[in-house]
Every structure is written in C-alpha cells, then in structure tokens.
Amino acid sequence: MRKQILTIIFVVASINIMAQQNQSWENLFNGKNLDGWKVVNGSAKYEVKDGMIVGTTVAGSPNSFLATEKTFGDFILEFEFKLSDEDMNSGVQFRSESSADYMNGRVHGYQYEIDPSKRAWTAGIYDEERRDWLYPMEYNAPAKSLFKLNQWNKGRIECIGNSIRTFLNGKPAANLVDDMTAKGFIALQVHQINKPEDAGKKIYFKNIRIQTKNLKPSAPDNIFVVNFLPNNISQQEKNNGVQLLWDGKTTNGWRGAYKDHFPDKGWEIKDGVLSVLGAEGHEAANGGDIVTDKEYSAFILQFDFKLTPGANSGVKYFVTENEHNTGSAIGLEYQILDDALHPDAKLGSIGNRTLGSLYDLIPPIKEPRARKKIGEWNKGMLIVRPDGTVEHWLNGWKMLDYKRGSQYFYALVAKSKYEHWPNFGMAEKGHILLQDHGNFVSFRSIKIIELK
C-alpha cells in the first residue's frame, strides 16, 4: 500500500512539474493574426496562412523586420522555420533595437542567421548594422550540416545574462559571451533583394514561443566559445582548456625578447589593457618586443588589439630567440597594421604586409568587413594545428591558411626577407611575441588553448 501511495505521489509530482514547465512557455504568435507584432524598416509582405507567418520578398525594399511589440531580456526562444530557395537569406533578431538616434531607426542587434546557401551559416550569430559577424559557423563546422532545405527546422536561442547560445535541430550551434545589449525585441527578417526577379520568395515561421521565468539553460557542450568580455574566461571556455596568456593586471608569464625580465620602459599596463608605447616608429628602440616565458607548438591563440593612426605591430609565433636580430625578434608574424597610413602596406608583394597577413609571405583575403576602424578593438586569432596547418583570423573572417613545411611554404620563404634565416618558421616549438615597432598599439584578452 505504501509503495502504491509513493508511486501515486511521484506521478502527480511529475505531472505538476510538466504542467509548470508547459505553463512557463508563452506563445509569441497566436497562429491566427499578427497581434503583438509590427513591421519595421522595410516593406516586405508578412501574412498569416495555415497557422504560419509567411514573409515574402519585394523589390526596392531594404531589410524588413516583423518585430514584437514587447521587449525581452533573459529568455529561451524556440521557433520553427522553412526555406525552399538557396538564394534567400533571413534571420531572427533578438535583443534588438530601433531608435531614431541610431541610423534613423535602423534595426540593429543580435541575429540568429538563416542561411540556406552553400556557405551554410544557419544559427550563426550576426550583429545587424553594428559589428558584423560575431559567431560565423566556421567556428563550429559540424553544425553547418544541420540545416534542412525545404523542410521545417527548429531553432532555439538561449539568452541568460551575458551568455548567448544558439541551437539548430536540437544540436548546439553557436556560443557567445557578450554584454553589448541586455534587452530588446525579437524580429523575423525578410532580407532585401538585389534583383527584381527575386521578388516573391518566401520564408515560413511557426510555433514561436518564449520562456522568461525559471530559465534552465541546456547542458554544457564543448563547442568553441567567442567571448567579448575583456580578459574574461567563461566556464565553458575553462572546460575547453582555454587559459589567459596575460592576466590583465601584471607582467606574469612575459619577459623582454632576449632578456630575463620584463622591459623597464616602453610598455604600459592600465585598466586591463597592455600597450606598447610609441617611439616615433623606431622598431624595438624603446622597450623592445615581449615574449611568453613558455614555448608552444600547437594552439589556438586569441587576442584583442587596437591600433592608433599609422601604427605598426605584430604577433609572432615560433620565436626561438636563436637569431639575435638587431631589430625585432625573428618568427612567423601575424601582421598588425594601419594599412591606409603606414607605408609598409605598400611594400612586399601583393599585399603580404597588410593587416592579417603572414608578414612578407602570404596576403590576407580582401574582405572590407573584416577590418574595423582605427581606434576600435579587433579580435585576432591564430590556429596552429599539430599537422602544421596554420590559419589567421580577423574579426570572425579567415584571412589565410597555409601549412608549415610544405613546398609552397618553402617557396614563399625563399622569395622573402627571411630567405637567409636557416629553417625559418620550422621550429618544433617557440615563444609567442608581441612586437614593439615604435607605435602605440594596445592588447587585451590574450588567451590560448594548447592542441594535442
């Protein structure tokens, strides 16, 4: 009898829990009309058909948004969507805003990308009319195969504090840590079209619901995290093996190149920022380069940097200090440069000394959106894999890749300023270096994952 009573209590409790969970969801779309929504910015057509919101492209309109009249801060949002055309682009805005004092009311904020093209960046996070790509799906390549063309897909967005996560068809897609906007509306995008013949293309949404109370995030995953909080490591980053390479406060872990101590001058630590001070452009003439105490062989290095007008610097890797150069220490270099004002951008060959290049060896892709204005923070990243493959990234864009030790690599070195340095760039391991090129350049959020 007691066992039966306990069973009944358990069943009743389970039913109550399920009921509470169901009650915590609020439908944002009633399936009948567009009550609670309004069209912002563009003139695309939005209508309700068979329990769906149908968005249709029109000629001559900028991006259009069907936005909620309510705003939301912390929430879990779920929705279903369907596209039948690879050439159509869409998205779901969240924590977004439209105000007269920002681009005459232009919608701006976070976007859950819907991208049926071969690029396959659906569920990536884009910053509409602000910072461009925050989490392109190249950061989580396996998730690129989750989208289903001409079928219903299920999207999920979790915004809890500074943690922003997206999911596609039940799988984790993007993981972002950011604090730019804490609250805003949700909106369904119909993207502008460039050709009149593209008018009439449609995107479908249904089952749009939201939770705003008693939020329980999905279980932790192991995908790559993009963190915009200065000198911060999230719990998932820690789980992924990320460590701060600079602690944001001291010189611990760093010293001057060819020295046993940190430079006495030429570098400044202030308000969580590490800056090399200007010396009228004279290379290594003030404090000199700084290097990590530790050497690294395979890793993912992330770093924020900010340029002043006309500035030059770099992040070098596989620095051995075996070559006692009179200027900067020798190593493979991720070039940091004001391309517009510094003369080095016009030297070398076909742009191989411009921002994001493998200095004097490989030029970066020509992607204007990857380059921030001088004085703004940039996110740089170096990926050095155990097989020798290397990638340079800038603000979410892969600028170049190559393989150390390949015939192509050796041919490039033979035609560069490094041709006389034996075994250039081929050390098994080396220090990471921040360059003093005599210009004021700032760094922060320097972090690393060692790869095996």
N, C-alpha and C positions, 0 to 999 in steps of 0.2 A: 504493500500500500504506500509506504513511504517513498519507494522508488518511483511509483506512478505519479505521486504528487510532485516530486522533484522534476520528473520529465515534463509534466504539465507546466510547471513554473518556468522551466528552461524554454519551452516552446513559446509561451506567452511573452517572455522577455525578448526572445529573438524576433517575434512579430512586432513588438513595440519598438525595438531598435530599427528594424527595417522601415517601419512606418515613420519614425522620426527622420530617418535618412531621406525617405521619399518626400516628406513634407519640407525638407530643407532646400529642395530644388524649386526655383521659380522659373516659370516659362516666360521667356522674353518675347516670344512670338506665339500668338493665340491660334494660329492656323487658319484664321478667317479673314483678317484685315491687318492693316499696318498701324493699328493703335499703339502708341508708345514709341513710334519711330518717326523720323523726319529726314528728308533728303537734304544733303549739304554739299555745296561747291558745284557739282556738275548737274547735268540734265539727263543722265541715263534713266531708262524706264525701270521702275520697280513695281511689281504687281503680285497679287496672291492668286495662285492657281493650284487646286487639288492639295491644299494643305502645305504648299511650298511658297517661299519667296523667290520670285524669278527676276533676276536682273538682266537687262538687255542693253547692249552697246548701241550708242547713237553717234552719228558723225558730228564733228565740231564741238564736242564737249570735253572738258578736262576730266580728270579722275572724279568719279561721283561716289558719294557715300550715303548709305541709308543708316543713320545714326540713332541710337537710343536717346530718348529724352532724359533718362536718368544717367547719372554717373556712378562709377564703381571704383572702389579702391582695392581691397583684398577680395579675391573671388576665385572660384573654379568655374570655368565656362566650357560647356560642351555643345557641339553643333555638328550637323551633317551637311555635306556639300557635294556637288557633282558638276563636272565639266565634260564636254564632249569634243572640244576642239583644242589641239595642242598649241595653237597660236594665240589663245586667250589667256590673259593674266588677271588675277584677282587677289583678294586678301580679306582678312578680318582685322579691323583696327581694334585696339584695346588700350585702356589708359590714354586715350587720345583727346585732343582739344581742338577747338576752333574759336578764335577770339579776334576781334577787329584789330588789335595791336600787333598781331603776328601775321604777316603776309596777307593782310586784308581778309582775314578769316579763313585762311587755308588750313584744312585739316592736317594735323601733324601729331605724331606719336607712334607707339609701337604697332607693328603689323605682323600678324600671322600670315606668311606668304602662301599663296596658292599658285603654283607654277607647274602647269602640265607639259611644259616644253622639255626638250631633251636635257636641259640643264638640271631639271628635277630638284628644285629648291623648295618644294612644298613643305610647310611647317618650319621653315627658317624664320628668323626674326629680322625684320627690316624696320628702320626708323624713318617713317614717311616725312619727307620735307624737313629733315633735321640732319641726322648723322649718317644716312645711307645704311649699309649693311652692318648689323651688329652680330648676327649669327648666321652666316651662309652655311648651307648644308654640306659644303666640302669639309666642315669640321666634324661631321658625323656621316660619312659617306654611306654606311649601310642603310641609313634611313631614307636615302634617295629612291630606293626601290619600293617604298611603302605606298605611294600614291597609285590609285587605280583610275585610269581614264575611262570615262563613260560609265562609271559605277559610283555608288554612294560611298563616300569616305567619311570617317568620323574624326573630327578634330577635338582637341582638348587643350585648354590653356590654364595654367595654374599661376596666379599672381598672389604671392603671400610675402608681404614685406618687400625686401629687395630681391627676392628670388622669383624669377620668371622662367617657367618651363613650358614647353610645348610637346604635344604627343600627336601621333598620326596613326590611326587604326590600331590603337592600343599599345603602340611602341614609343619609347622616348625619342624625341627628335632634336630639340634644342634646349640648352641650359644656360641661362643668362643671369648675371648678378648686376643690378643697376639701380640707381636711385634718382634718375632724372625726373620722372613723373610718377607720382604716387596714386593719382586718381584721374579718371576721365571716362568718356563714353565708349561704347562699343559700336562698331560700324561695319557694314558689309560693303565692300568695294566693287564697283564696276570700273575697270581700267579704261582710260582713254584709248582711242584707236587712231592709227596714223593713216589708214587708207579707207576711203568711203565704202569700199566693197566689204569691209569687216563689220559694217553695221548689221545689227540683228543677231549677233552671237549672244549666247545666254549662259548664265550660271545659276545654279539652283541651291537653295538653302532650306533646311527643315530641322525640326527638333532642337531648337535653340533654347538652352536652359542654363541657369546660373545658380551657384551657391555663394552665399556671402557670410554665413554663420557656421561656427563649429567646423572650420575647414581642416581637412586632413589631407596633407599632400601625398602624392604617390610615393611608393617605396623608393629609396635611393637607387640610382643607376650608376654606370661607370662611363658615361659619355663625356666628351670634352666640355669644359666649362669656360665661358668668356666672362671675365669679371672686370667691371668698370670701376669698382671701388678702389681708390688708391691704396697701394701697399696692403691689400687685403687678400686673404685666402679663405674661401668658403669651406664648409665641412666636406662637401663632395670633392673639392679640389684636393683637400688633405687625403681623402680616401683614394684619390687618383695618383697620389705621390708627389703633388706639387709642393715645392718649398720656396720661400722667399730667398732670393740670392742676395738681396740687400734688404736689411730690416727696416729701412725708412727712418732710422734715427742715428746710427753710428757708422763707423768705418769697418766694423767687424766683417771679416771674410774678404777684405780687399787690401791691396797694397799698391805702391807705385811699381810700374814696369821696371825691371832690372833693380828693384830696391827691396829692402826687407821691412819697409814701413810705409804707411800712407803718406802722400805728399804733404809737406807742411804748409804749402800755399797752392793757389790755383784751383782749388775745389771748395765747394760750399754745400753744407747740409742745412736746410732751412724749411720748416713746415712740411716735412715729409718729401722733400724734393732734393735730389742730388744734382748739382750743377757744376759744369766746368766753366770757369770764369774766362772772360775774353782777354786776349793778349795781342790785340791788333792783327790777328790772323797768323801769328807765328807758331808753327807746328811744334808741340812739345817744348815750348820755350818758357812756360810758366810752371805749372805743377807737373806736367807730363801725363802720359797715359796711366790708367789704373787697371789692374788685373785681379782676377779672383785668386785667392790662395789655392783653391782646389783646381785640378785639371779634369776635363770632361771629354768623353769620346762620342757618345750618342745621347741626344737630349732634345727636348722642346724648350726653347728659351723664349720667354715673353718679356716685353719691355715697353713702357710708355716713354715717348720722347717729345720734346718741344723745341722748335727752332726759333732763333731770333733772325731778323732780316740779314741775309747774306752769309749765314752761318754754315759751317762745315764740321762734321764729326763722323763717327762710325762705331759700329760694334764689330769687333774682330773675334774670331774663334780659331781654335787650333794654334794658339800662340804659344811657342815653346821658349822664347827668350834666348834661344841659342844664337840667333843672329843679332849682334849688338849694333843695331842700326843707329845712325846719328839722329834721326827724327823719330817718328812713331815706330813702335814695335811691329814686327812682321807677322802677318796672319791673313787668313781669308777675311774679307770685310763686307759687312752689310753697310752700304753707304748711306749716310745721313747728310742731307744737303738741301740748301735753298737753291733749287735748280734755276730759278729766274734771275738771281742776283750773283751767285758765286760762279766765277769763271771756270771752275773745274767741270761744270756740267757740259761745257762745250769741248772739253779735251777728251782724250781717249778715243774710242771708236764707237760709232752708232749709239751713243747714249750710255755706254757702260761705266760712266762715273756719275750717273744721276741717282736720285733718291730711290732706295730699294734695290739698287743693282748689286751684283757681286763685283766689287770695285775693280775696274780696269780689265774685267774678264767677260761678264755677261750683262747686257742691258735688261731692265725690267720691262714688263708689258706696258703699253701706253694706255693706261686707264685713268682718265682725269679724276674719276670719283674716288680713287684710292688716295688722292693727295689732299690733305687738309690745308687750310690757310695757314700761313706763317703766324706763329703765336698760339695756335691751337694744339692740343695734345693729340698725338698719333699713337696707334698701337702697332708695334712691330713684333714679328715672330720669326724665329729660326727653327726649322725642324731638321735635325741631323739624325738620320736613321742608321742602325747598325750595319746595313749593307752599303753605306757610303752615299746614299741618296740625300740630297740637301734641298730644302725649299726656303725661299724668302717670302714672307707675307707682310702686307701693309694694309692696315685698316680693313681687314676681312677679305682682301684680294691676294691671291697667289701671284707674286710678281715674277718668279722664275723658279726653275728647278734644274738640277744637274747631278752628276754622280762623280764624286772624287775618284780619281784613278782610272777613269775612262779615257779612251783615245781622244775624245772631244775635249776633255778637261786638259789633258797634257798639251794638246794643240793650242788651246787658248793661252795657257801659261807661257808657251814658247814665243808667243807674239805679244806678250805683255811686259810691263815694267819689272815683273818678277822672274823673268827668264834666267837671271844669273843666280837666283837663290836655289841651292840644291834641295830637292824633294819638297818644293814649296806646296803647302796645303795638304800634305800627305802624312803628317804625324799621326800616330795612333791615338793620341790624346793631347789636350792642350788647355791653356787658360782662356777665359773669356775676358775681353778687354773693352773698356770704354775709352774712346780716343779724345785726347786734348789736341785740337787743331787750331787753338788760339782764338776760338769764338765761343760766345756764351750759348750753351746748349744744356737743357735740363732733362733729367731722367727720373723715373719712379716706377713702382710696380714691377720691379725686375724679379722674375720668378722662373723656376726651372723644374722640369721633370726629367729624370735620367731614364733612358730607354735601355732595354736589355735585348 
